Amino acid sequence: MTQHPLNLLIVSSEAVPYAKTGGLADVAGALPLALAKLGHDVILLLPRYRCVSESSQSFQSVCRLHVPTPQGSIDTLIEEDVIPVSEGEYRVRVWTIRNDAFFDRPGLYQDWSNDYPDNLDRFSFFCRATIEVIAYLRTACRWNTHILHLHDWQTALCAVYLKTIDRDRPEVQGVHSVLTLHNVGYQGLFPGEQFDKTSLPRSLFTPAGLEYYGSVNLLKGGIIFADYVTTVSPTYAREILTPEFGFGLDGVLRNRADQLLGIPNGIDIDRWNPETDSYLPAKYSVIDRSGKRMCKQALQREFHLPESSAPLLGVIARLTSQKGLDLVETIIPRLMAMDLQLVMLGTGEPELEDKFTLLQSRYPHRMGLRIGFDEWLAHRIEGGADIFVMPSRYEPCGLSQLYSLRYGTVPVVRKTGGLADTIVPWTSKPGQAGQATGFHVEANTTEALLAVLRRAVTVYQDRSTWDHLIKAGMTTDVSWARSANKYDELFVSLVRREKRSVS
Ligand code: GLC
């Protein structure tokens, strides 16, 4: 439990089970519940996309608010869904901001692969509305927002408003903003001519403000104006201070280095539990893993592969260069010469999709491929594979390697960001049995990846070492509990304005 219960307003552009395009949704769906379990009063704020309306029937209307925009005031309806936590002992309130012209669309940010041209209007509106929600909560509900927890560029403007155009409003005094960066590669960049859509004064469109080589950069604004900045692993928090990983914002981030903390993500251990997972053809636990063999056979059948005992490699990823899938593509012919099988699930860059499709047709008895995304199959790959491959060029935290640990599927990961922090690498040195949980690929090259995969396949033949790897992984604590405590410490220290260390 927390020492200091707070009112937390968590603002995200997506959260499971309401709306999801990526890992952000998993975090924004699970973290509020973990914080509520600690005793905080949590409200999660989301845009009311079409999929949100389709995901729950139980929304109740709360109020109507006037949101100031450059086109004048626009009305928005706020509706509430309540998620009970721990058998109803706690709850998280989910409030949605309605504006059908902006959000009642098939996609969250884009249709097909084109961004909506009015994304700056849409997310400026969402952020302006958030400030009105803070004011409403204080005046109508006597609920003072202690921490405004923002996620990624879509919500970054809230931090800017609090410190600039809304600074003197009595209803928003004392709110501490924390911005969490899930991927600095996505910054919310818009043409400079559109700056006025933010409602901010032109004086902020400078290099010291939201201007970025002539464009508007929302994430930059959030990093400058938030009271505190966090990201999703300690290693990524250090990496983004360098030009290689900062995507042009490393200088801005270095200015905030004293108020920047990396807190690794957890996973929802109820949804990802091989002992109860209803997607799996057989259940298993760290003590009795016989079900995992059945999961492997079922997965081989699913992909029309022979039911061999050779190691089965799994990949689940967006097919993009961030995820290093181009490296996998290059080494497939050499991998296929080894005694192993490979199954892949993902969607992404059309060129990579075509290349993998072609490769699969060349090696139909060795390689299975499903283009698309399918939650059911993702669980079955985690359950059935022996080795999980995640060669990301950069990875703020990564979630799939955590699912793999829990499912006894040994991860082979690039040593970067959250992958470096969450996987303990195997080495041939004696005395580390029982600690290692996977393999690190040091360099971002095909040769390095191939060499580590070869090593993993060799170690796989040594049943006792492999058993240690699986057991260490399956017993690693990957739940939200530890990370939620770190957020709790940070939030409480910000509110108390203590200078104590939170790392
Ligand atoms: C982004 C990052 C991923 C992280 C997730 C949740 O999708 O790319 O590494 O795990 O956000 O924080």
Residues whose N, C-alpha, C, O or C-beta is under 5 A from the ligand:
A	BS01	GLC	G22 G23 L24 V27 H182 N183 V232 E395 P396 C397 G398 L399
